[in-house]
């Protein structure tokens, strides 16, 4: 019996332990599942989903949309309660029943704005909704560009750090060669100092880049929160820019769309002002109760506005709103002209950066590598000095870093153009 009891206890503890291990493994797996490398488009999408400015614009769109339905609705009817022909003097004064003319009155009145005014109000509500959407698109573009720039900044800083890792390995080989040359008496002791100075200079560069990396992660965290602490995955997208396609999309630039939405709102307000020249009207129906000796009555009436002084009332308002439309039209034309010039300038900059990037990769870096090889071979053969080798290496390092700088500037400009004039393929 004791043996069976001990077996049951051991089985129970084994089951509890197994469940605990499975739970720990599940927790660890879940933690790892959440921690995933961050791609370019994931960063952009996270920034877009979490941007408070975009959330505020979404609320504004929703509130503006809610105003569409009541925009052209009739005003609420009015309930009227009163007494007509109540005597205040004479033998019937103070009585509700003695006078045949005294009546208790209940009625309803409905104001009916003219149809042009109701259509204009509907147009205003629709234009304001379009304006809210255009404003949201401007903010969305800004968020996407800033998040993309933060990702690109961190990516290229880390690429430079990877390059320094390669240079550290090259430095170790150079130090071995210099020490061997000094030991054999083929190089002066000062060469060891020069090599150490060059290593210290490289360490200073690493410290500066690591500081830039910390700043880049902090900037990216502003848009993607804790996902900024994850490693980056993949390379920047290859944006394919078509100059003519971009020029054809200038009208779709978010700032232009926002200004055109403002124009539509202003035009709708012109229609509303013009509708003020047309009369509104109203209907009224009332039941009038008298003393039972006289019988009840019913009355109905129609009323009309009389816009008789349009020259001093409606016309100045119409003219002011027409001038607002004219102002916005001129601003839109100026913006289109400026945007076209800016696009041409950006396309020229992109062509220059692309040309410089490819030349740096295919020419400058290779020439710098050849110079290092020649100076190093001369140093090994005793025909050169270490200073020339180190100078050639510094030039090579600068050329390699310049390749990353040019790639960053080119990708940054390509991203801004693509995001501004058309959505990228993801």
Secondary structure, 3 states (H helix, E strand, C coil): CHHHHHHHHHHHHHHHHHHHHHHHHHHHHHHHHHCCCECHHHHHHHHHHHCHHHHHHHHHHHHHHHHHHHHCCCCCCEEEEEEECCCCCCCCCCCCCCCCCCEEEEEEEEEECCHHHHHHHHHHHHHHHHHHHHHHHHHHHHHHHHHHHHHHHHHHHHHHHHHHHHHHHHHHHHHHHHHHHHHCCCCCCHHHHHHHHHHHHHHHHHHHHHHHHHHHHHHHHHHHHHHHHCCECCCCCCCCCCHHHHHHCHHHCHHHHHHHHHHHHHHHHHHHHHHCCCCCEEEEEEEEECCCCCCCEEEEEEEECCCCCCCCCHHHHHHHHHHHHHHHHHHHHHHHHHHHHHHHHHHHHHHHHHHHHHHHHHHHHHHHHHHHHHHHHHHHCCCCCHHHHHHHHHHHHHHHHHHHHHHHHHHHHHHHHHHHHCCCCC
